[in-house]
Amino acid sequence: MDMTILCRERKRCRSGKVGFFSELAALFAIVSIQNGAHGERIPRRAYFCPICRRWHLTSMTRED
């Protein structure tokens, strides 16, 4: 499977966040960002948004 296609399948939510069409695409984006990240807010997990019905990234852990 071409993972670059998965990353391009995204659209902005009403919240302004990028929404990924699948959990797999969101998780792949997290890995890609983490591999090139230098400080600040680095996404740690993906979560499903009931507003746009897509997956978003967050730097918060479930305990935050």
Number of C-alpha atoms within 10 A of each C-alpha: 5 6 11 11 10 18 18 12 13 18 14 13 17 10 10 8 13 16 25 28 20 18 19 15 22 27 21 15 21 19 14 12 14 14 9 9 12 9 7 7 10 16 20 16 17 22 14 17 14 8 9 16 13 20 23 25 21 15 14 13 10 8 4 5
